[in-house]
Amino acid sequence: MTFATAIPADSLITPHAAQAEFRHCRGITLAAGDMPAMGYFLQLMTRMPGWIDGLMVLRNRLVRLVGLKNLGRLSAIDRSRAPASYQPGDRVGIWTLLVNTDNEVLLADCDRHLDVHIALTRQPAANGQCQVLVSTVVRTHNWLGRLYMLPVAPFHRLIAPIALRRLRA
């Protein structure tokens, strides 16, 4: 079962959250916590349901009409690459990696309309378990960014728990 929670105060995403219009954090408790945060992030993206990637294809077609960029698919991850090999500035699917530590990754996609930051945090829990938290914050810069977020925000709240549950697979 996933749970809603506050963005951790010590998260790398917290400074970005202070300026954001959209903030969302969802978590899940997993049986084993032996993987680095980037490993969980890569699993999260590669196990994305096909219908979510389909929504990204539709999104890319629609936003092209108003001048937003094609982001590609969320699941477009190099599955052969080791989590520790990712360095700041590298592309991780649609995201640019900002920070990669054992316990947290911070990624972003920024343009003139909005800045999206996503963090995946791995925290120890009781009985050798771990909690994996995914925090997303969006800061809009203009009316197009705000208009874009109207349909995206509800979808994000729907997709985050679905994606997190797939980490158990």
Contacts in CASP RR format, 6 or more apart in sequence:
PFRMAT RR
TARGET T0000
AUTHOR 0000-0000-0000
METHOD contacts of the structure
MODEL  1
MTFATAIPADSLITPHAAQAEFRHCRGITLAAGDMPAMGYFLQLMTRMPG
WIDGLMVLRNRLVRLVGLKNLGRLSAIDRSRAPASYQPGDRVGIWTLLVN
TDNEVLLADCDRHLDVHIALTRQPAANGQCQVLVSTVVRTHNWLGRLYML
PVAPFHRLIAPIALRRLRA
1 28 0 8 1.000
2 26 0 8 1.000
2 27 0 8 1.000
2 28 0 8 1.000
2 160 0 8 1.000
2 161 0 8 1.000
2 164 0 8 1.000
2 165 0 8 1.000
3 26 0 8 1.000
3 27 0 8 1.000
3 28 0 8 1.000
4 25 0 8 1.000
4 26 0 8 1.000
4 27 0 8 1.000
5 25 0 8 1.000
5 26 0 8 1.000
5 27 0 8 1.000
5 133 0 8 1.000
6 25 0 8 1.000
7 13 0 8 1.000
7 14 0 8 1.000
7 17 0 8 1.000
7 23 0 8 1.000
7 25 0 8 1.000
7 119 0 8 1.000
7 135 0 8 1.000
7 137 0 8 1.000
8 14 0 8 1.000
8 25 0 8 1.000
8 121 0 8 1.000
8 123 0 8 1.000
8 133 0 8 1.000
8 135 0 8 1.000
11 104 0 8 1.000
11 119 0 8 1.000
11 121 0 8 1.000
11 133 0 8 1.000
11 135 0 8 1.000
12 98 0 8 1.000
12 99 0 8 1.000
12 104 0 8 1.000
12 106 0 8 1.000
12 119 0 8 1.000
13 106 0 8 1.000
13 117 0 8 1.000
13 118 0 8 1.000
13 119 0 8 1.000
13 135 0 8 1.000
13 137 0 8 1.000
16 115 0 8 1.000
16 117 0 8 1.000
16 137 0 8 1.000
16 139 0 8 1.000
17 23 0 8 1.000
17 135 0 8 1.000
17 137 0 8 1.000
19 139 0 8 1.000
20 117 0 8 1.000
20 137 0 8 1.000
20 138 0 8 1.000
20 139 0 8 1.000
21 138 0 8 1.000
21 139 0 8 1.000
21 140 0 8 1.000
21 146 0 8 1.000
21 149 0 8 1.000
22 136 0 8 1.000
22 137 0 8 1.000
22 138 0 8 1.000
22 149 0 8 1.000
22 153 0 8 1.000
22 156 0 8 1.000
23 135 0 8 1.000
23 136 0 8 1.000
23 137 0 8 1.000
24 135 0 8 1.000
24 136 0 8 1.000
24 137 0 8 1.000
24 153 0 8 1.000
24 156 0 8 1.000
24 157 0 8 1.000
24 160 0 8 1.000
25 133 0 8 1.000
25 134 0 8 1.000
25 135 0 8 1.000
25 136 0 8 1.000
26 133 0 8 1.000
26 134 0 8 1.000
26 160 0 8 1.000
26 161 0 8 1.000
26 164 0 8 1.000
27 131 0 8 1.000
27 132 0 8 1.000
27 133 0 8 1.000
27 134 0 8 1.000
27 164 0 8 1.000
28 131 0 8 1.000
28 132 0 8 1.000
28 164 0 8 1.000
28 165 0 8 1.000
28 167 0 8 1.000
28 168 0 8 1.000
29 125 0 8 1.000
29 129 0 8 1.000
29 130 0 8 1.000
29 131 0 8 1.000
30 129 0 8 1.000
30 130 0 8 1.000
30 131 0 8 1.000
30 132 0 8 1.000
30 167 0 8 1.000
30 168 0 8 1.000
31 129 0 8 1.000
32 128 0 8 1.000
32 129 0 8 1.000
32 130 0 8 1.000
33 122 0 8 1.000
33 124 0 8 1.000
33 128 0 8 1.000
33 129 0 8 1.000
33 130 0 8 1.000
35 43 0 8 1.000
35 83 0 8 1.000
35 122 0 8 1.000
36 83 0 8 1.000
36 84 0 8 1.000
36 101 0 8 1.000
36 102 0 8 1.000
36 103 0 8 1.000
36 122 0 8 1.000
37 100 0 8 1.000
37 101 0 8 1.000
37 102 0 8 1.000
37 103 0 8 1.000
37 104 0 8 1.000
37 105 0 8 1.000
37 120 0 8 1.000
37 121 0 8 1.000
37 122 0 8 1.000
38 83 0 8 1.000
38 84 0 8 1.000
38 86 0 8 1.000
38 92 0 8 1.000
38 100 0 8 1.000
38 105 0 8 1.000
38 120 0 8 1.000
39 83 0 8 1.000
40 120 0 8 1.000
40 122 0 8 1.000
40 132 0 8 1.000
40 167 0 8 1.000
41 83 0 8 1.000
41 92 0 8 1.000
41 105 0 8 1.000
41 107 0 8 1.000
41 120 0 8 1.000
42 77 0 8 1.000
42 79 0 8 1.000
42 83 0 8 1.000
42 92 0 8 1.000
43 166 0 8 1.000
43 167 0 8 1.000
44 120 0 8 1.000
44 134 0 8 1.000
44 163 0 8 1.000
44 164 0 8 1.000
44 166 0 8 1.000
44 167 0 8 1.000
45 74 0 8 1.000
45 75 0 8 1.000
45 77 0 8 1.000
45 92 0 8 1.000
45 93 0 8 1.000
46 75 0 8 1.000
46 77 0 8 1.000
46 79 0 8 1.000
47 75 0 8 1.000
47 163 0 8 1.000
47 166 0 8 1.000
47 167 0 8 1.000
47 169 0 8 1.000
48 74 0 8 1.000
48 75 0 8 1.000
48 163 0 8 1.000
48 166 0 8 1.000
49 162 0 8 1.000
49 163 0 8 1.000
49 166 0 8 1.000
50 75 0 8 1.000
52 74 0 8 1.000
52 159 0 8 1.000
52 162 0 8 1.000
52 163 0 8 1.000
53 73 0 8 1.000
53 74 0 8 1.000
53 75 0 8 1.000
54 73 0 8 1.000
55 155 0 8 1.000
56 71 0 8 1.000
56 72 0 8 1.000
56 73 0 8 1.000
56 74 0 8 1.000
57 72 0 8 1.000
57 73 0 8 1.000
59 71 0 8 1.000
60 70 0 8 1.000
60 71 0 8 1.000
60 72 0 8 1.000
63 69 0 8 1.000
63 70 0 8 1.000
63 148 0 8 1.000
64 70 0 8 1.000
66 144 0 8 1.000
68 111 0 8 1.000
68 113 0 8 1.000
68 144 0 8 1.000
68 148 0 8 1.000
69 111 0 8 1.000
71 94 0 8 1.000
71 109 0 8 1.000
72 93 0 8 1.000
72 94 0 8 1.000
73 93 0 8 1.000
73 94 0 8 1.000
74 93 0 8 1.000
74 94 0 8 1.000
76 93 0 8 1.000
76 94 0 8 1.000
77 92 0 8 1.000
77 93 0 8 1.000
83 100 0 8 1.000
84 100 0 8 1.000
86 92 0 8 1.000
86 97 0 8 1.000
86 100 0 8 1.000
86 105 0 8 1.000
87 97 0 8 1.000
87 100 0 8 1.000
88 97 0 8 1.000
88 98 0 8 1.000
88 99 0 8 1.000
88 100 0 8 1.000
89 96 0 8 1.000
89 97 0 8 1.000
89 98 0 8 1.000
90 96 0 8 1.000
90 97 0 8 1.000
91 97 0 8 1.000
92 107 0 8 1.000
94 109 0 8 1.000
95 107 0 8 1.000
95 108 0 8 1.000
95 109 0 8 1.000
95 118 0 8 1.000
96 107 0 8 1.000
96 108 0 8 1.000
96 109 0 8 1.000
97 105 0 8 1.000
97 106 0 8 1.000
97 107 0 8 1.000
98 106 0 8 1.000
98 107 0 8 1.000
98 108 0 8 1.000
98 117 0 8 1.000
99 105 0 8 1.000
99 106 0 8 1.000
102 122 0 8 1.000
103 121 0 8 1.000
103 122 0 8 1.000
103 123 0 8 1.000
104 119 0 8 1.000
104 120 0 8 1.000
104 121 0 8 1.000
104 122 0 8 1.000
105 119 0 8 1.000
105 120 0 8 1.000
106 117 0 8 1.000
106 118 0 8 1.000
106 119 0 8 1.000
107 117 0 8 1.000
107 118 0 8 1.000
107 119 0 8 1.000
108 115 0 8 1.000
108 116 0 8 1.000
108 117 0 8 1.000
108 118 0 8 1.000
109 115 0 8 1.000
109 116 0 8 1.000
110 116 0 8 1.000
112 141 0 8 1.000
112 142 0 8 1.000
113 140 0 8 1.000
113 141 0 8 1.000
113 142 0 8 1.000
113 144 0 8 1.000
113 145 0 8 1.000
113 148 0 8 1.000
114 138 0 8 1.000
114 139 0 8 1.000
114 140 0 8 1.000
114 141 0 8 1.000
114 145 0 8 1.000
114 148 0 8 1.000
114 149 0 8 1.000
115 138 0 8 1.000
115 139 0 8 1.000
115 141 0 8 1.000
116 136 0 8 1.000
116 137 0 8 1.000
116 138 0 8 1.000
117 136 0 8 1.000
117 137 0 8 1.000
117 138 0 8 1.000
118 134 0 8 1.000
118 135 0 8 1.000
118 136 0 8 1.000
119 133 0 8 1.000
119 134 0 8 1.000
119 135 0 8 1.000
119 136 0 8 1.000
120 132 0 8 1.000
120 133 0 8 1.000
120 134 0 8 1.000
120 135 0 8 1.000
121 132 0 8 1.000
121 133 0 8 1.000
121 134 0 8 1.000
121 135 0 8 1.000
122 130 0 8 1.000
122 131 0 8 1.000
122 132 0 8 1.000
123 130 0 8 1.000
123 131 0 8 1.000
123 132 0 8 1.000
123 133 0 8 1.000
124 130 0 8 1.000
124 131 0 8 1.000
125 131 0 8 1.000
132 164 0 8 1.000
132 167 0 8 1.000
134 160 0 8 1.000
134 163 0 8 1.000
134 164 0 8 1.000
136 156 0 8 1.000
136 160 0 8 1.000
138 149 0 8 1.000
138 153 0 8 1.000
140 146 0 8 1.000
140 148 0 8 1.000
140 149 0 8 1.000
END
